[in-house]
Amino acid sequence: MGSAVASAEAARWKGFLELTCGDAAPFETVSMEALAEELAAVAADRGVDVREVATTLVAAAVRTRQMSEQGIAFEVTLLQVGDSTAWRCSSEEGGWVKLGEEPDDRSTLISTAVDPLPLHHEARVWRETFEAGETLALVSDGVGNMFQANSDYASVLAGLWQDGAPTPSRLLEVVDATVKSFDDDRTFVGIHFPGPAQS
Protein backbone atom coordinates (compact mmCIF):
# COMPACT_ATOMS: atom_id res chain seq x y z
CA MET A 1 0.00 0.00 0.00
CA GLY A 2 2.89 2.35 0.73
CA SER A 3 4.20 2.07 -2.83
CA ALA A 4 0.81 3.13 -4.20
CA VAL A 5 0.94 6.26 -2.03
CA ALA A 6 4.53 6.94 -3.13
CA SER A 7 3.74 6.56 -6.83
CA ALA A 8 0.83 9.00 -6.47
CA GLU A 9 3.10 11.49 -4.68
CA ALA A 10 5.74 11.14 -7.41
CA ALA A 11 3.18 11.66 -10.18
CA ARG A 12 1.92 14.86 -8.52
CA TRP A 13 5.35 16.18 -7.57
CA LYS A 14 5.39 19.96 -8.05
CA GLY A 15 9.07 19.88 -9.06
CA PHE A 16 8.07 18.55 -12.48
CA LEU A 17 6.68 21.98 -13.37
CA GLU A 18 10.11 23.52 -12.81
CA LEU A 19 11.82 20.74 -14.78
CA THR A 20 9.57 20.93 -17.84
CA CYS A 21 8.54 24.60 -18.15
CA GLY A 22 10.42 27.70 -19.18
CA ASP A 23 13.15 28.22 -21.75
CA ALA A 24 15.47 25.47 -20.53
CA ALA A 25 15.34 22.03 -22.14
CA PRO A 26 13.03 19.68 -20.21
CA PHE A 27 14.76 17.86 -17.34
CA GLU A 28 18.02 19.70 -18.20
CA THR A 29 18.94 20.36 -14.59
CA VAL A 30 17.15 17.38 -13.14
CA SER A 31 17.68 16.30 -9.56
CA MET A 32 15.50 13.68 -7.98
CA GLU A 33 16.99 14.30 -4.52
CA ALA A 34 14.16 16.64 -3.54
CA LEU A 35 11.54 14.08 -4.55
CA ALA A 36 13.44 11.32 -2.72
CA GLU A 37 13.46 13.48 0.42
CA GLU A 38 9.70 14.08 0.13
CA LEU A 39 9.03 10.35 -0.19
CA ALA A 40 11.28 9.64 2.79
CA ALA A 41 9.22 12.19 4.74
CA VAL A 42 6.04 10.33 3.71
CA ALA A 43 7.52 7.14 5.16
CA ALA A 44 8.41 8.95 8.40
CA ASP A 45 4.90 10.43 8.69
CA ARG A 46 3.37 6.97 8.26
CA GLY A 47 5.84 5.41 10.71
CA VAL A 48 7.12 2.87 8.17
CA ASP A 49 10.52 1.93 6.81
CA VAL A 50 11.55 3.96 3.75
CA ARG A 51 11.48 0.76 1.67
CA GLU A 52 7.74 0.60 2.24
CA VAL A 53 7.26 3.69 0.05
CA ALA A 54 9.56 2.58 -2.76
CA THR A 55 8.39 3.52 -6.26
CA THR A 56 9.77 3.69 -9.77
CA LEU A 57 9.26 6.63 -12.11
CA VAL A 58 9.19 7.25 -15.85
CA ALA A 59 8.14 10.66 -17.20
CA ALA A 60 7.99 12.42 -20.55
CA ALA A 61 8.01 16.06 -21.68
CA VAL A 62 6.68 16.52 -25.23
CA ARG A 63 7.44 19.38 -27.58
CA THR A 64 6.37 19.82 -31.20
CA ARG A 65 8.71 20.90 -33.95
CA GLN A 66 8.18 21.30 -37.68
CA MET A 67 10.32 19.34 -40.12
CA SER A 68 10.31 20.51 -43.73
CA GLU A 69 10.11 17.15 -45.52
CA GLN A 70 8.77 14.67 -42.98
CA GLY A 71 5.96 16.90 -41.71
CA ILE A 72 5.31 17.25 -37.97
CA ALA A 73 7.71 15.62 -35.56
CA PHE A 74 7.56 15.57 -31.77
CA GLU A 75 10.64 15.92 -29.59
CA VAL A 76 10.25 13.93 -26.36
CA THR A 77 12.56 14.12 -23.36
CA LEU A 78 12.32 11.08 -21.11
CA LEU A 79 13.28 10.63 -17.47
CA GLN A 80 13.59 7.25 -15.75
CA VAL A 81 14.31 6.10 -12.20
CA GLY A 82 13.96 2.37 -11.58
CA ASP A 83 12.52 -0.31 -13.84
CA SER A 84 9.45 1.43 -15.28
CA THR A 85 10.18 1.86 -18.98
CA ALA A 86 9.33 3.78 -22.16
CA TRP A 87 8.40 2.15 -25.48
CA ARG A 88 7.73 3.20 -29.09
CA CYS A 89 5.10 1.66 -31.35
CA SER A 90 5.01 2.43 -35.07
CA SER A 91 3.18 0.86 -37.99
CA GLU A 92 6.49 0.46 -39.85
CA GLU A 93 8.12 -1.62 -37.12
CA GLY A 94 4.86 -3.36 -36.26
CA GLY A 95 5.35 -3.63 -32.52
CA TRP A 96 6.91 -2.17 -29.39
CA VAL A 97 10.55 -1.09 -29.20
CA LYS A 98 12.06 -0.38 -25.79
CA LEU A 99 13.63 3.09 -25.51
CA GLY A 100 16.68 4.27 -23.62
CA GLU A 101 18.73 1.13 -24.09
CA GLU A 102 22.30 1.04 -25.29
CA PRO A 103 22.91 -1.63 -27.95
CA ASP A 104 24.81 -3.75 -25.42
CA ASP A 105 21.83 -3.60 -23.01
CA ARG A 106 19.48 -5.54 -25.28
CA SER A 107 18.80 -9.03 -24.11
CA THR A 108 16.02 -11.57 -24.04
CA LEU A 109 16.55 -11.85 -20.27
CA ILE A 110 14.22 -9.90 -17.98
CA SER A 111 16.12 -7.96 -15.35
CA THR A 112 14.91 -8.09 -11.75
CA ALA A 113 16.84 -4.94 -10.74
CA VAL A 114 14.49 -2.20 -9.55
CA ASP A 115 16.55 0.70 -8.03
CA PRO A 116 13.46 2.66 -6.88
CA LEU A 117 12.96 6.04 -5.27
CA PRO A 118 13.65 7.13 -2.56
CA LEU A 119 16.51 4.63 -2.09
CA HIS A 120 17.96 5.67 -5.46
CA HIS A 121 17.54 9.11 -6.96
CA GLU A 122 19.85 9.08 -9.98
CA ALA A 123 17.71 9.67 -13.07
CA ARG A 124 18.47 8.64 -16.62
CA VAL A 125 17.51 11.39 -19.11
CA TRP A 126 17.51 11.14 -22.89
CA ARG A 127 15.70 12.45 -25.98
CA GLU A 128 13.70 10.74 -28.69
CA THR A 129 11.93 12.02 -31.82
CA PHE A 130 8.47 10.69 -32.65
CA GLU A 131 6.82 10.96 -36.06
CA ALA A 132 3.11 11.39 -36.68
CA GLY A 133 1.29 8.09 -36.27
CA GLU A 134 3.68 6.68 -33.67
CA THR A 135 2.80 5.96 -30.04
CA LEU A 136 4.82 6.47 -26.86
CA ALA A 137 4.01 4.21 -23.91
CA LEU A 138 5.22 4.74 -20.35
CA VAL A 139 4.72 1.50 -18.45
CA SER A 140 5.42 -0.24 -15.16
CA ASP A 141 7.46 -3.43 -15.21
CA GLY A 142 4.25 -5.46 -15.05
CA VAL A 143 3.58 -4.39 -18.65
CA GLY A 144 7.18 -4.00 -19.82
CA ASN A 145 8.12 -7.53 -18.79
CA MET A 146 5.17 -8.92 -20.73
CA PHE A 147 6.17 -6.93 -23.82
CA GLN A 148 9.43 -8.87 -23.72
CA ALA A 149 8.06 -12.27 -22.71
CA ASN A 150 4.66 -12.54 -24.42
CA SER A 151 4.57 -11.59 -28.11
CA ASP A 152 0.80 -12.13 -28.38
CA TYR A 153 0.12 -9.67 -25.56
CA ALA A 154 2.49 -7.11 -27.12
CA SER A 155 0.97 -7.56 -30.59
CA VAL A 156 -2.64 -7.10 -29.45
CA LEU A 157 -1.71 -4.02 -27.43
CA ALA A 158 0.19 -2.56 -30.40
CA GLY A 159 -2.82 -3.14 -32.64
CA LEU A 160 -4.97 -0.96 -30.40
CA TRP A 161 -2.82 2.09 -31.21
CA GLN A 162 -2.44 1.76 -34.98
CA ASP A 163 -5.14 4.28 -35.86
CA GLY A 164 -5.18 6.43 -32.74
CA ALA A 165 -5.83 6.06 -29.04
CA PRO A 166 -8.21 3.25 -28.04
CA THR A 167 -11.11 3.72 -25.66
CA PRO A 168 -10.12 3.46 -21.98
CA SER A 169 -12.30 0.36 -21.54
CA ARG A 170 -10.70 -1.46 -24.47
CA LEU A 171 -7.20 -0.50 -23.31
CA LEU A 172 -7.92 -1.72 -19.78
CA GLU A 173 -9.33 -4.98 -21.13
CA VAL A 174 -6.04 -5.76 -22.89
CA VAL A 175 -3.59 -4.30 -20.35
CA ASP A 176 -5.24 -6.20 -17.52
CA ALA A 177 -5.59 -9.47 -19.46
CA THR A 178 -4.84 -12.59 -17.45
CA VAL A 179 -1.44 -13.93 -18.48
CA LYS A 180 -0.18 -16.98 -16.62
CA SER A 181 2.70 -16.32 -14.15
CA PHE A 182 2.45 -12.51 -14.50
CA ASP A 183 0.64 -10.97 -11.54
CA ASP A 184 2.62 -7.73 -11.10
CA ASP A 185 1.01 -4.28 -11.08
CA ARG A 186 0.25 -3.07 -14.60
CA THR A 187 0.34 0.63 -15.39
CA PHE A 188 0.17 1.92 -18.98
CA VAL A 189 0.15 5.57 -20.12
CA GLY A 190 0.03 6.02 -23.89
CA ILE A 191 0.47 9.08 -26.12
CA HIS A 192 -0.49 8.71 -29.78
CA PHE A 193 1.09 11.41 -31.96
CA PRO A 194 -1.51 12.47 -34.54
CA GLY A 195 -0.95 13.01 -38.21
CA PRO A 196 -2.49 15.87 -40.24
CA ALA A 197 -5.78 13.99 -40.70
CA GLN A 198 -6.10 13.02 -37.01
CA SER A 199 -7.51 15.24 -34.27
C-alpha positions in Angstrom: 0.0 0.0 0.0 2.9 2.4 0.7 4.2 2.1 -2.8 0.8 3.1 -4.2 0.9 6.3 -2.0 4.5 6.9 -3.1 3.7 6.6 -6.8 0.8 9.0 -6.5 3.1 11.5 -4.7 5.7 11.1 -7.4 3.2 11.7 -10.2 1.9 14.9 -8.5 5.4 16.2 -7.6 5.4 20.0 -8.0 9.1 19.9 -9.1 8.1 18.5 -12.5 6.7 22.0 -13.4 10.1 23.5 -12.8 11.8 20.7 -14.8 9.6 20.9 -17.8 8.5 24.6 -18.2 10.4 27.7 -19.2 13.1 28.2 -21.8 15.5 25.5 -20.5 15.3 22.0 -22.1 13.0 19.7 -20.2 14.8 17.9 -17.3 18.0 19.7 -18.2 18.9 20.4 -14.6 17.1 17.4 -13.1 17.7 16.3 -9.6 15.5 13.7 -8.0 17.0 14.3 -4.5 14.2 16.6 -3.5 11.5 14.1 -4.6 13.4 11.3 -2.7 13.5 13.5 0.4 9.7 14.1 0.1 9.0 10.4 -0.2 11.3 9.6 2.8 9.2 12.2 4.7 6.0 10.3 3.7 7.5 7.1 5.2 8.4 8.9 8.4 4.9 10.4 8.7 3.4 7.0 8.3 5.8 5.4 10.7 7.1 2.9 8.2 10.5 1.9 6.8 11.5 4.0 3.8 11.5 0.8 1.7 7.7 0.6 2.2 7.3 3.7 0.0 9.6 2.6 -2.8 8.4 3.5 -6.3 9.8 3.7 -9.8 9.3 6.6 -12.1 9.2 7.3 -15.8 8.1 10.7 -17.2 8.0 12.4 -20.6 8.0 16.1 -21.7 6.7 16.5 -25.2 7.4 19.4 -27.6 6.4 19.8 -31.2 8.7 20.9 -34.0 8.2 21.3 -37.7 10.3 19.3 -40.1 10.3 20.5 -43.7 10.1 17.1 -45.5 8.8 14.7 -43.0 6.0 16.9 -41.7 5.3 17.3 -38.0 7.7 15.6 -35.6 7.6 15.6 -31.8 10.6 15.9 -29.6 10.3 13.9 -26.4 12.6 14.1 -23.4 12.3 11.1 -21.1 13.3 10.6 -17.5 13.6 7.3 -15.8 14.3 6.1 -12.2 14.0 2.4 -11.6 12.5 -0.3 -13.8 9.5 1.4 -15.3 10.2 1.9 -19.0 9.3 3.8 -22.2 8.4 2.2 -25.5 7.7 3.2 -29.1 5.1 1.7 -31.4 5.0 2.4 -35.1 3.2 0.9 -38.0 6.5 0.5 -39.8 8.1 -1.6 -37.1 4.9 -3.4 -36.3 5.4 -3.6 -32.5 6.9 -2.2 -29.4 10.5 -1.1 -29.2 12.1 -0.4 -25.8 13.6 3.1 -25.5 16.7 4.3 -23.6 18.7 1.1 -24.1 22.3 1.0 -25.3 22.9 -1.6 -28.0 24.8 -3.7 -25.4 21.8 -3.6 -23.0 19.5 -5.5 -25.3 18.8 -9.0 -24.1 16.0 -11.6 -24.0 16.6 -11.9 -20.3 14.2 -9.9 -18.0 16.1 -8.0 -15.3 14.9 -8.1 -11.7 16.8 -4.9 -10.7 14.5 -2.2 -9.6 16.6 0.7 -8.0 13.5 2.7 -6.9 13.0 6.0 -5.3 13.7 7.1 -2.6 16.5 4.6 -2.1 18.0 5.7 -5.5 17.5 9.1 -7.0 19.8 9.1 -10.0 17.7 9.7 -13.1 18.5 8.6 -16.6 17.5 11.4 -19.1 17.5 11.1 -22.9 15.7 12.4 -26.0 13.7 10.7 -28.7 11.9 12.0 -31.8 8.5 10.7 -32.7 6.8 11.0 -36.1 3.1 11.4 -36.7 1.3 8.1 -36.3 3.7 6.7 -33.7 2.8 6.0 -30.0 4.8 6.5 -26.9 4.0 4.2 -23.9 5.2 4.7 -20.3 4.7 1.5 -18.4 5.4 -0.2 -15.2 7.5 -3.4 -15.2 4.2 -5.5 -15.1 3.6 -4.4 -18.6 7.2 -4.0 -19.8 8.1 -7.5 -18.8 5.2 -8.9 -20.7 6.2 -6.9 -23.8 9.4 -8.9 -23.7 8.1 -12.3 -22.7 4.7 -12.5 -24.4 4.6 -11.6 -28.1 0.8 -12.1 -28.4 0.1 -9.7 -25.6 2.5 -7.1 -27.1 1.0 -7.6 -30.6 -2.6 -7.1 -29.4 -1.7 -4.0 -27.4 0.2 -2.6 -30.4 -2.8 -3.1 -32.6 -5.0 -1.0 -30.4 -2.8 2.1 -31.2 -2.4 1.8 -35.0 -5.1 4.3 -35.9 -5.2 6.4 -32.7 -5.8 6.1 -29.0 -8.2 3.2 -28.0 -11.1 3.7 -25.7 -10.1 3.5 -22.0 -12.3 0.4 -21.5 -10.7 -1.5 -24.5 -7.2 -0.5 -23.3 -7.9 -1.7 -19.8 -9.3 -5.0 -21.1 -6.0 -5.8 -22.9 -3.6 -4.3 -20.4 -5.2 -6.2 -17.5 -5.6 -9.5 -19.5 -4.8 -12.6 -17.5 -1.4 -13.9 -18.5 -0.2 -17.0 -16.6 2.7 -16.3 -14.2 2.5 -12.5 -14.5 0.6 -11.0 -11.5 2.6 -7.7 -11.1 1.0 -4.3 -11.1 0.2 -3.1 -14.6 0.3 0.6 -15.4 0.2 1.9 -19.0 0.2 5.6 -20.1 0.0 6.0 -23.9 0.5 9.1 -26.1 -0.5 8.7 -29.8 1.1 11.4 -32.0 -1.5 12.5 -34.5 -1.0 13.0 -38.2 -2.5 15.9 -40.2 -5.8 14.0 -40.7 -6.1 13.0 -37.0 -7.5 15.2 -34.3 
